[in-house]
Amino acid sequence: MSGPTSTRSQWPLPPSTVRAVLSGHGILGLAFAAVIYLVCLTGTLAVFVHDLERWEQPEQPNITAIAPTMLDRALAAARTDAPPDAVFYISLPSTTAPGAGIVAYKPDVEREWQVTANGALVAKETPFSDFLLNLHIALHLPRTWGEFIVGLAGVALLSSLLSGILAHPRILKDAFHLRLGGSRRLQEADLHNRLGIWALPFHVTIALTGALLGLSTLIVGVLALLLYRGDTAQVYGLFVDPPPAADAAAAPLPSLGVLLVEAHRRAPRAEPHQIIVERAGRADARVTIASERERLLVPQDTTVFDARGAVVKDQHPRDLVAGTRILGGIGQLHFGWYGGLPVRLLYGVLGLALCVVTSSGVTIWLARRRDKGRPVPLWERLWSAVAWGQPLALIIAALCTLAAGEKAAAWTWLAATIVLLVAAGAARWPATSLSRRLRIVDALLLGVGVWLLRRQHQGSIG
C-alpha cells in the first residue's frame, strides 16, 4: 500500500528569470542608494552655495549697508522688470551677511537681482550655483515629484541610521576602536561605524529635516484629508496669515525706510533681515518685515504693514509657541545658513562624513557579498562610478559652465553621469582600480577648477 505522494510546490518562474528579477531588484536598491548619496553630496556643497555665487559672479555688489531711499529705488526698478503680481523678497545686507538682493517670485517664473549701494540692479547670473541647489532640492525633476523623491531619500537615510545603531549593540563601546593595517573591509566598516556614531546627532538632524522639507506637500495633503476634508488652504492657514480682502485699486506703496524705522522701534533688539512685498501698487498690498536677533536660529520678530503703512500684525519671540519656532528653523538647520563661516565649515566637515557613511555602507555590503562567494563586479564598478564619478560629473559641469558661460550645467552633469556609468559597466578594471583612477581625475580637475575660479575672480577685480 503506497502512502500519499508528497508534492512540493514549485515557483512558476524559471530559475533564470528569478535570477534576473533579483538582479533587477539589487540594481533598483543600488539606484536608490545612489540618490541618497547624491542628495548628501549636493547638500554638503549647497551649504557653501552663497560663497560659490560670489566666486561665480565676483562683480556682484557686496555691500554691508544700504540707505532706505535706495531700497525704494531698487524696488521700483524691480517692479518694472518683474512679471505682474509677483511677490518681492528683499534681503537686507549686514556685516556678517554682505550683499542685498531682490527676488521677484511667481509659481511659474522667478527673477533675481543684486542691489548696489545706490539702488541700481545687477542681474544675478550664477548658473552653476542655481543648478547645484536645484539638484539637491528636486533633482531637476518637476518640483513636486523631485521634492517627494528627495524626501523619501531623507526617510530612507534616517531609517538606515537608526537601524544601523540598533544593529550594533557594541557601537558605543567601540566608538574609538579603529582597526588599521588589516582587512580593507574591516577598515571601511570601522570608519563607517565611527563616523556614523561620532556625528550621529548631525546625521539624524539632516535626515529628519530633509525628509520634512521634501515631504511637506504630502504632509499637508494628509493633514488636510484628516482634519479639513481635503482643504489644504486651511492647513497652510495654520502657518501663514490669510491675505487681506482683495482690492485691486491703485495705491502708492509706503516708503520702506519709514516701515523699517517702525519695525526696529517695535523690536529694538532685532535687526531687519528681509522685506516681503505682496501686491505692490494695489490697495490690498502687504509689506512684511522680518527681523533677527543674536543667538536665535531664525528671524522671529515680524511686523506686517498694509498699503497705508499701518501695522496690522506685530509678532515677537514671546508670541510664538515652540512648534512654530521649530518649523521656522527646519530650513536653517538643514542647510546651515546661520552663524556665519564657522557653522558652514562645521556643516561641510560633517556633511563629508555623512557622504562617507553613505558610500561606505554600500561598499561594505558589496564586499560582504564577495566574501560569501556571491560577487557582483558590475555593481561594484557602478557604485565606484557613483561614489567617485558624481564629484567628477559636478566638476565637469562647473568647468563647462565657467568656460561656456551658458546655463548648460544640468545637461552637462547628466551627460557626464551617463557616460561614466556606461564606461564603468563596460570596463574590465576591478572596482578598486576604477575608484583609484576616478580619484586621480577628480583631484586634477578640481585643481583646474580652483585655478580658473581664482583667475576669473582676479580678472574681475583687476
Secondary structure, DSSP 8 states (H G I E B T S, - for coil): -----------SS-HHHHHHHHHHHHHHHHHHHHHHHHHHHHHHHHTTHHHHHHHHSTTS---S---HHHHHHHHHHHHHHS-TT-EEEEE---SSS--EEEEEEETTEEEEEEE-TTS-EEE---HHHHHHHHHHHHTTS-HHHHHHHHHHHHHHHHHHHHHHHHT-TTTTTTTT----SS-HHHHHHHHHHHHHHHTHHHHHHHHHHHHHHHTHHHHHHHHHHHHSTT-HHHHHTTTS--------SB-----HHHHHHHHHHH-TTSEEEEEEEESTTBTT-EEEEEEE-TT-SS--EEEEEETTS-EEEEE-GGGS-HHHHHHHHHHHHHH--SS-HHHHHHHHHHHHHHHHHHHHHHHHHHHHHHHTT---HHHHHHHHHHHTHHHHHHHHHHHHHHHH-SS-HHHHHHHHHHHHHHHHHH--S-HHHHHHHHHHHHHHHHHHHHHHHHHHHHHHH-
